[in-house]
């Protein structure tokens, strides 16, 4: 099961966070700081899977952006690694410009892909269908 999903820039600033288990705000801040520090300090030659406390971190770097996913020990690391790549490809397909101004759309995309910490959809067309409907409604 997925515990959390983070998008972080190279400066260590969280750009998006979604938690699938309750974690109070103070603990989230500390958790994110430690997770970000662990991922940013690793070289490109090191593995993208990290054992961390009672769960695992799976991350990928895309230019100046890191996508980090915390998972429990039963989740398949490679499946989550591919989920991250699929998520970034969906973002790339939908957005033609900077995504940080459209965080509501990024949340919709993530919600279409992951529900209650479980991967529910990976088909790009099905993930983007609700957004295209919203775009048509907004145009009219």
N, C-alpha and C positions, 0 to 999 in steps of 0.2 A: 504494500500500500504506500502511496505517496503521502508524505507528511507535510511538505511545503514545496513551493515553487518560487524561485527568485530570479529576477533579472537585475544585474548589477553592472555599473560601468567600471572602467579601469581605475577610477579614483576611489572606488569602494562605496559609492553611493547607490543605495537601493532604488531602482526605478520601478519595479513591480514586485509585489509579494502577495502570495496566496497561501493561506494555511488551511489544511484539511483536518487538523486537530486543534483543539483549543489550547492556546498558549497566551498568557497574559502579556500585555504590552511591554512591560519592563523586561521580561524574559525574551521576548521577540527581538528587542533591540540588542541584547547581549548575544543571543544566538546568531543573529545576522552578522554582527561584528566579528565573531569568532569564525563563522563559516566563510565569510568574505576574505578574512585574513588567511585562512587555510588555502583557499582556492587561488587567490592572487599571488601568493608566495611560491606557487609551484611553477616549474619550467614547462615548456611545451613538450619536452621529452618524457615527462612523467605521466603516469596513468591518470585517467580522468575519473577514477573511482577512489574515494577516500573513506576509510573506516573512521567514524567520528562518534564518540560517546556510544549511545545505544542504537545508532542507525548508520546508514551509509550516505555519502554525498556522491552524486553523479553530476558532472559539470562539463560544459563545452564553451569554448571561447569563439566568438564571432567578431572579428575586428576589435572594437573597444568595448564589447559587451560580453558579459559572462552570463550564462544561464545555469543556475544551480538548482538541483532537485534533491531534497532529502527523502530517503526511502527507508522502510523497515528491512529487516534481514531476509524476508521471504520474497521480496520483489526482485525481478530479474534486472540486473544492472544494464545489460545490453539493450533490453527493450526500452528502458527509460532513456538511455543514450540516444537511441533512434527516435524516441518521442520528442526529445529536445530538438533534434535536427528537423523532424517533421513540423514542429511548432514554428521554427524559424523559417522554413520554406513556406508555410501558410502565411506568415507575416509578410514575407517577401512578395508572395503572389497578390496579397490584398493591398498592401501599401505601396505607393510609388514614391513616397517621401518619408520624412522623419516620423517615426511611430510614437514618439513621446508626447505629441500633441493629441493623440488619439487613444489614450489609455483605456477609455471605456470600450473601444473596439477590441483592444488587445485582451481585456478581461473576458469579453464575449467569446473570442476565439479560444482562450484557455478553458472557459467553462464548457464549450462545445466538445473539447477534447478530453477533459478530466472532470469526473463527477465524484464527489466525496472521496477523493484520493485514489480513484480507480480510473484507468484509461478506458474510455468508452467509445471514442471515435478517432480514426486516423485518416479517413478518406477526406482529402482536401476539399472536394466539391461539396460534400455534405457539411463540412465544418463551416464553409463560407456561405452556404445557402441562406441562413438567417440574416447575415450581414448584407447580402445583396438585396434582400427583401426590405430591410431597414433603409438602405440607400435609396431604393425606389420610392418608398413612402416619403422620405425626406425631400426628394426632388419634386414630388407633386404637391 
